Amino acid sequence: MKLSAIPTTVNTTCPYCGVGCGVKAQVGQDGSLAIAGDEAHPASQGRLCVKGAALGETVSLQGRLLAPMLREGGGALREASWDEALGRVADGFARIVAEHGPDAVALYVSGQLLTEDYYVANKFMKGFIGSANIDTNSRLCMSAAVAGHKRAFGEDLVPGCYEDFELADLIVLVGSNAAWCHPTLYQRIVRAKEARPGMKIVVVDPRRTATCDIADLHLPVKPGTDVWLFNGLLAYLAQQKLVDTAFVNAHTAGLADALDAAGQGGNLLEVAKTCRIDPQQLLAFYELFGRTEKTVTAFTMGVNQSTSGADKVNSIINCHLATGRIGRPGMGPFSLTGQPNAMGGREVGGLANMLAAHMELDDPGQRALLQDFWQSPRMAVKPGLKAVDLFRAIEDGKIKAVWIMATNPLVSLPDADQARRALAKCELVVASDIVGGTDTNGAAHVLLPALGWGEKDGTVTNSERCISRQRSFLAVPGTARPDWQIIAAVAQRMGFPGFDYEGPHAIFDEHARLSAHQNNVDGQRRRAFDIGGLAGMSRAAYDALAPVQWPVPAAGASTTRLFGDKRFAHADGRARFVATVPRAPAHAPDAEYPMVLNTGRVRDQWHTMTRTGRSPRLAGHIPEPFIDMHPQDALLCGVKAGELARVTSNWGAVVARVQHGGGIARGSVFMPIHWSGQTASDARVGTVVNPAVDPVSGEPEFKHTPVRIEPFGVNWYGFILSRVELPLLAAAHWTRIQGKDFIRYELAGRTPVRNATAWGRALLGIDAQDEEADWIDVEDRSGGMYRAVHLVDERIQSCLFVSTRQDLPARAWLAEMFGKPKLAPLERLNLLSGRAKEQGADPGPIVCSCFGVGRKTIEIAIRKDGLTEASQVTACVKAGGNCGSCVPEIRALLAEARVPV
C-alpha cells in the first residue's frame, strides 16, 4: 500500500532494540520508503541489522487503527469521534477515582513510547491522579538492572559507552545472544576482534547461541546459577590478591559482607559443580578476568529475567568494583537495554517505584520538590503496583480501570491467561495502539489510535545514555494522534492544568528543566541525570537536535563515561558492594514437570510481531514457533524433530514444532516469545511461563519454568500459501506469517481428510459451485497425500499441500511463483510437485534475510567453488554482506562442509 507522505529525507532512530541505531528514511513522491543507516549516528555508524533495514516494509496502513473505537454492550466495536472516546476515558477514570480512590486506576505503558509520551503519562498519573500505579513492559526486561544500578551506584546509571567494547581486551557477555538481539553492537565487537585478534570474548549462556561464534570460551552454566558464578569470581579475586585495595577503601563500602556472601557458594570445584561447567574452564575464566584490566561485562535478559535478577546484576558489578574497573575506557559493567526507549522511560519515572528525573518516591523532600515543579494538586506517596501484581489487582477487583499503551500484555506477561482473565473482569479497559487486532485490544472497551514510527516525533535514549531524535516523515494516518496528546487531552478533560503543551519540544523542555531543578542545591542530593544543558531550546533547535549522551549539565557538555572522578551517586559518594546470597530459581523441575523452559527472541522478529510480522523479508528465517531441545530429551519425551509437541507447565500449555538446534543442554528447552493469537493457534508462550518475580525488582522469571513435553498427535500436516487471509477452522493447529505477495500458513489436523477436493476448495475459500475456477489437484489416498492449486488469470492465487507424513516439499520455490505475473507452462506443470526440476532453483530455508539467500544456495556455492571462509561466501552469493547477523550460520555451513562423509 502506498502511503501519503511528505517527500523528504529524514534522519531518525530505529524503533527496535536498545542499541539505538541511526536511520535515514527517504520518502519518495509516490509514498515508497527507502531505508539506510545513518553514518553520522554514533551508536551505529551507518549500520543496520536486518530488522532495521526492513523498516520500509512495516509501515503500511493494513490493519491500522485509524479512528477511535468503542465497544458496545454486545461486544461489537463501533467507530467514535475523538470527543466521545476521550469523554468515555476521562469520565470513567474520574468516576472511579471519586468512588474508589486514586489507586483504583492504573496505566500500563511501554518502552516503545517516546520520552515525551512517557513524561506526560507519568506526570498525569503520579502528580494529578495521585497514584504510582503506572508501570511498564520494561519491568519485564530491565527492572533488575535498574535495581542493581541503584543499589550499587545510588542511581540508575550505565557507566560506560559503546566505544568501550572496541577498547576492551576482554568482553564477557552474560545471558546475551547479542548476535541476534543487539546485532549492530555485536558486529562492532566482531570488527574490533578482527582488528585486534588478541581481544578475548567469553560467553556465559546455558545455550550455545550464534554469539558463541566469536567466543574464545563458552561457559554453558546451569540456568539460574549466575550468582554462584560471579560470587566465585569475587572470592577468587580476593584469594589471589587481585582486589584494587586503594580504590575499594577510598570509593566503596560493603566488600566484607559481599565476600562473606560469596563464600557461601563454596570453593572453585563446588562452584563448577553447582554451575555444571568444567572446573578447568571455570578457572580459565577466572584467571582471564583476573589478569585483564580492560574488561567489559555486558549482560541482558539472561541475567535480568530471574527471581534473583537484581542479585545477578550486583554480583557482576561487585567484581568490577573490587578491581576498580569502572569509569575508565575499555572497562565496566554494561547493561544492554532491550527496548528502544526503556532508558528514556526510566529517566521520566515510568516505573511504579520511582519518580521523574531520577527522584526517589520514598523521599518526602523530592516528592514535595516534584509537586511544586508540576504545580500538581497531589503526589503519589507510596510505590505503585509492579506489572505482575498490577494485573493480579485487576483480577481481584482492586484496580477497576486500566489504560494500556503500546504493548500487548496478554502475550508478553508471564501467566498470560491470568492477564486475560483480569482484563475480562475489569470495569474499564482503554488501549492506545497503532493496530486494532491484538490479543490485548480484543479485551478493550475503548481503542485509541496512536501514531507509529515514522509518524510520531520525539526522543529516545539508548543503552549508552545517548538521547536521539525519532522524527516524523509520514503523514498522519486517519485521525490518529501522538500518545502525549491523547494523555494530555484526557488530563484536561479531568480538569487538570499543566497539560497544554504546544508540541513535543515543549514537553522535552519541561523534562530537561526538571532534571536540573534543585539538583544538588538547597540540601537536595546530587542527581547524575541532568540534561539542563538541553533546556530552553527553540522548536527549530529541538528539531535539529543531534545525538547526545547525558549528563548534559550545560550546553555542549555531554558525558561519554560516568564515574571517571570515582564519585558515585550515593550521598557519601561511595559505591556499594551488595551481599548476594545465592538462591535457586523459584520453581524447581520435578517428576511432573522435569524440563526447564527458557524463552527469548529470534533473530529477525521483535516482541509480538505487530511490526516485524508485516515484513516478508523477516519471515523467511524462522517462519513458525519452535521447541528447541536436546535429541536425547526428545527421545525420552516421545517426540520427534519436525513434529508437533505440547509444552505444559503448571500455568498453561502451548503447541509448536520440535527442532534440534544443537546448542541446548539436556534438561532444557527453548521457545521464542513472538507468536500471538493473531499468528498462531496455540503458541503464546507467556501462558506457560511462571509468574514468580524478583523480590527486589519485580522482574519475572522468564528463563526458568518447569515444563513437560509430550506429543501433540495429528492425522496430517500441511501448509497453505494464499494471497488472501483464511479462517482455517478445519485445523487443530496453525501458524501464520507474511510472505512476499502471500500469507503462509503451517497447519495440522486431527481429523482425517474426507472428500479431499471439496475439503480443499472450502479451506481455500473457493465456492463449491464455481465450475469456472482454475483448480488443479492430485490425491494419493493410500499414501495420505493431497495437493491443490488455485489459479486466477494464469497466476497462482493459493495452494494447499497436505500429507500424513513429514514429506511436504520446501516452500521456497512455490513462494517464488507468487511473484510471477503469469506462470510459464513448465512452472504450471511443476506446481503440484512443489519444486522446480532444475538443481539450484530452490534456494532452501533463508539464512541471509538481507539479501534473501537460502541454505541450499550457500551449500551449492561452498561445494562448487571450494569456499572455506565466510568472506568468500559473501563475495560469491552476498550472504553476510550487510548486517552480518547470518555469519555464524554461514560458518556453521562451512564447518559442515569440512566434515568428511
Secondary structure, DSSP 8 states (H G I E B T S, - for coil): ----B--EEEEEE-SSSTT--EEEEEE-TTS-EEEEE-TT-TTTTT---HHHHTGGGS---TTB--S-EEE-TTS-EEE--HHHHHHHHHHHHHHHHHHH-GGGEEEEE-TTS-HHHHHHHHIIIIIII----EEEGGGGTTHHHHHHHHHHHSS------THHHHH-SEEEEES--HHHHSHHHHHHHHHHHHH-TT-EEEEE-SS--GGGGG-SEEE---TT-HHHHHHHHHHHHHHTT-S-HHHHHHHEE-HHHHHHHHHTT-SHHHHHHHHTS-HHHHHHHHHHHHH-SSEEEEE-HHHHSSTTHHHHHHHHHHHHHHHT-SSSTT-EEEE--SSTTHHHHHHTT-STT--GGG--TT-HHHHHHHHHHHT-S----S----HHHHHHHHHTTS--EEEEES--HHHHSSSHHHHHHHHHH-SEEEEEESBS-STTGGG-SEEEEB--TTT--EEEE-TTSEEEEE---B---TT-B-HHHHHHHHHHHTT-SS---SSHHHHHHHHHHHHHTTTT-TT----S---GGGTT--HHHHHT---EES---STT---SSS-TTS--SSTTS-EE---------SS---SSS-EEEEEE--TT--TTSTTGGG-HHHHSSS-S-EEEE-HHHHHHHT--TTSEEEEE-SS-EEEEEEE--S---TTEEEEES---TTTBSS--GGGTS---B-TTT--B-TT-EEEEEEE---SEEEEEEESS----TT-SEEEEEEETTEEEEEEEESS---SHHHHHHHHTT--TT-TTSEEEEEEETTTTEEEEEEEETTEEEEEEEEESSS----SHHHHHHTT-SS--HHHHHHGGGTS-SSTTS---SEEETTTTEEHHHHHHHHHHHT--SHHHHHHHH-TTSSS-TTHHHHHHHHHHHHS--
